[in-house]
């Protein structure tokens, strides 16, 4: 009788969306068995934050590896993905199998609320602790901020000015020539996080942001639109995007290069995890395992252009062999706690500063 009562209670909670179907299941750890189970599901839905075309190319490699499983890729950036997923959870309408959120606090919060499945990938120990959240989420590549410039619009002398310091952007010759973004995403925030570091207040701080705004940059709500306008020659450079997206466009022949002044924010971005409510839980776990495998890391490195977080993987990106390419000289380590506390406040300050002192 007691067992029947528990069974009825669990069924009731499931119908209300308070527990996921996956929580009552066990999943094969053996790859062949997991693949067989995933093939019966036929597909998976991947909510991701990175540029869509590059991630579709990554998904295509997974489909080649595992015939019979299609990957539906939807790009929903940063906090917007967090909000959409929570709305679906509350409505008990579960679409996403895999989440890939470019905002650490959002992923951490979903884990705390119990909306993310615990799934320890086979190569868990090869991913440094700073790039994983317990056994739930992993950052499978690093993001580092860069100033991406159009080679036809910026002279070699100007490149040296920009490369020497983040303050190079304040040179009077750059007034009205560059693009910035107010978008809420990890890569969009990281440099701002550094500029507003209390330890660096004498060098940067709100006064530095005001001076950047007074340089009259073009302001975009979507960071990739600003980059597209640089590639098209409408603006001379971005302040700031990130290397990975630069690599993606450079490999296609875009007339761009980039510099990374010191210190350079570098961090785990786009945290990936299996939804607790994944409609196709086996396919989700197979994809997560592959993404965090040696093969998946190498595919991501080539197709997207960012360095993997996994230890022991050679950097095979062709761009690193170019004579103009310079590796990061000094890393600025983000403060996860301050990031979580100040993310929205700092971005609102940046947007307000641009509005008051910019165009």
N, C-alpha and C positions, 0 to 999 in steps of 0.2 A: 504493500500500500504506500509506504514512504517513498519507494523507488518510483512508483507511478506518479506520485505528487511532484517529485523532482523533475520527472520527464515532462509533465504538463507545464511546470513552471519554466523550464528551459525553452519549450516550444513557444510559450507566450512571449518570452523575452526576445526570441528570435523574430517572431512576427512583428514586434515593435521596433526591430532594428537595434536592440540594445546589446545583442551579441551577434557576431558574424558567424556565417556557416562554417568558415574556415576554422573557428576556434574549437569545433567539435570533431575535426578531422585530423588524421595524421597523414604525412606526406612522405613519399619515397625519398630516401637520401641517395640511393643509387641513381646515377644519371640516366641509364637506359630505362629504368622503370618510371622515372619522373617524366621522361620524354614520351613514353607510351601513354601515360595518363594525360599529359598535355595535348597530345595529338587528338584525343577524344574531345577536348574542349575546342580545338581548332583555331583559336586566335587569342590575342590578349590586347588590352587597351592600355596604352602608355601615355600618361599625362606628363609632359616634360616642359622645361623652361628654356632650353637652349635653342639656337636657330633651327628652324624646322627642317630645312633641306638637309643639313648635316646629320640630324638625328634620324631622318628617314633613310639616309645612306647607312647609318649604323644598324638600324632595324633590318635593312635588306640583307646584311651579312648574317644576322641571326636567322633569318628565314632560309638562307642557303644552308646553314649548318643544321637546321631542324626543319626539313620539309614537312608541310602539312600544318604549320602554325603561322598564321598571318599576324603581323603587328600593326595595329591601328594607332597612329601617332597623332596626338593633339598637343599643340603648343599653347600652354596657359602659364603666363609668366609670374614668378615670385609669389607675392601675397595673394594675387588673384586666384592662383591655383589652390592655395590653402582655403580661401573663402568658398570657392566653388565646391571643393571636396566636402567641406563641413555642411554646406547646404544639401548636398546629396545624401550625406549620412543622416541628417535630421529628417529628410523626406523619405528615408528608407528606399532610395533609388540609387543603387550602386552601379556605377559604370566603369570606374577605373580599377585596373588590376595593379598597375605600378605607378607610384608617384615619384616625381623627380623635381623637387622644389628648390629654386635658387634663393632660399632664405632659411638660414639655420634656425632662427627662433620659431618659424612656422612648423618645421619638421619636428623640432624638439617638443613643441606643444602638442602636436598630434600624437606623438609617442606617449607623452604624459597622460593624455586623455584616453589612451587605450585604443586608438583608431588604427594603429599600425601593427602588423603581424610581427612577431618575433621570428626571425629566420636568419640563422647564422650560415653565411656562405662558406663553401669548402675552403677558400683561401683567406678566410677571416684574419688569420695571424700575419699575413703578408701586407695587410693594410694597416698602417700606423694608427695608433689609438686616437690621434687628433683628427683622423679622417673617418671615424665611425662613432655612432651613437649606440652604445650597448651592443646588442645583437639584432638591432632593428633597422638601422639606416647607415648608408655608406656614401661618402663623397668619392666618386671614382676618378675624378680628375681635379687638378689644381687650377685655380684662376689667379692670374696676376694682372694688375692694371697696367695699361700702356697708353701712350699717346700715338695714335695711328695717323699718319700723314700721307697726303697725296704727293708722290715724287715729282709731279709736274708743277706743283704749286709752292713747294717749300725748298729753299736753297740749301746747299750743304752747310753754309754758315749758320742758317737758322736751325737746322737739325741739331747742330752742336749746342746751341743755346737751349733748346728744348730738352736735350738729353742730359745736360749738366745739372738741372734742378727743376723741380716742379714749379718753382718761382719764375722760370724762364718764360712762362706764358704771359707774365706781366710786362714783358718788353713792349714798348709802344708800337713797334712794327706789327704786332700780332692783333691789334685792336680790330674787332669786327671780322676776323678771318677764321674763327673756329666754331665748333659745335659742342654743346653740352647737353646733358639730359637730366630730367627730374624724375625719371622712372624709378619705381620701387622694386629693386632686385639686388641680389648680393653683389654682383660685379659693378652695379651702378652706385652702390653705397661704399664700397671698401676704401677708396681714396678719401672720400668725405670723412669716414671713420678715422682715418689717419690724420687728416687736417684738423680735426676737432679733438684730437688726443690732448688731454690736459698737460701731458709731459712735453708736448710740442707747441704749446700755446704761444711762446715767444717767436717761433718761426712761422707758424701758420695761424690757426684760430679763425674766429669769425671775421676778423679784419682782412685776412687773406682772401676769404670768400667774397667779401665786398669788393676787393680790388679786382678779382677775377670777373665779377659781374660788371664792373665798370669798364671792362674791356669789350663790352657789348657783343657777347657771343650769341649765336643762334641757339634757341632753346627748343628741345624736342622732348615730348612725353615718352617716346619709344627710342631707346638708345640705338637700335639697329637702323632706324630711319636716318638719324644723324650720320652714322657711318656711311650709309648708302649715298648721302649727299656729298660726303667727302670724296668717295670713290668717283662720283659724277663730276667732281671739280667745282661744286657750288661753294664748298668751304675747303679750307686748306688742311685742317687737322681736327681730330676730336680731343677733347679734354674731359674725360678719359673714357676708353673702352677697355678691352682686354686682349691679350695676345692670341688666345685661341680663335677668336672670331677674325682676327687679322690674318691668321694662317689660312683659315677657310677661304677667305676671299683672295688672298695672295696666290694660293694654289690654282685658282681659276683665272689668273692673269690680271687681277685688279692692280692698278698702278699705285700700290701702297707699300709702305714699310712702317716700322714703329720703333719707338724708343721707350725705355723704362727708367725714368730718373730714380735715384736712390733717396731714401729707402723705397722699396717697391712692395706694396701690399700683395701678399700671396696667401691663399687660403683654400680650404675645401669648400667648393661651391656646388650647388645642384645636388642636394642629398636625395639618394634614391632608396625606396623602400617598397615593400609589398603591402597593399591595403589589407587590413584585417577582414574587409568585406568583399575581397576580390571575387567577382563572378566566375573567374577562371583561375582558381588558386594554384593549380599545378603548373599551368603555363607561366603564371607570374613568377613562381619560384624558379622555374627553369631559366627564365630570362634574367632574373636577378643573379643566379649563379654564373651564367655566361658573362654578364656585364662585369662581374667582379673576378673573372678568370684572366689568365695570361692572354688568351686569344681575344677576349672582349676588350681588355686594356689596350692591346696593340691596334685593334680596329678603331677604337675611339680616338687614339692618338693620331692615326693617319686620316680618318674621315672628318674629325672635328678640329684637330690641331692643338689640343691641350695636352699637357704632360700628365701621365697617369700618377695616381697616388700610391700605386702598388710598388713595393720594394722589388728590386732585381729586374726591372724592365728597362731595356736599352731605349734611349730616345732616338727613334728612327725618323723623325720628321725631317724632310729635305731642307726646310728653311734653316735649320741649325748649321748647315754647311755653307750658307751664303756668306760672302765676305763682309757684308754690312751688319750681319746679325750679331748682337751682343747679349750674352746671358745676364741674368740678374746679378748685380754686384752685392747688394745688401737687401735682405728681406725685412719688411716690416711685419711683425707677427700681430695678427688681429687679436683683440681682447674680446673673447666670446661673451663674457658677462656684460661688458659695456655695450657691445654690439646689440645684444638682446634688449637692454634697457633703453638705448638711445636711437635705435633704428628709425622709428617714425619721427621722433622729435628732430633729429638731425636733418632728415630729408625735407621736413617741413621748413626748417630754417633755411636750407639751401634754396628751395623754391621761392620762399619769401624774399630772400636776398636778391635773387635774380629778377624778381618782379619789381622790387624797389629801386635797384641800382643798375639793372640791365636795360634792355631795349624797351 
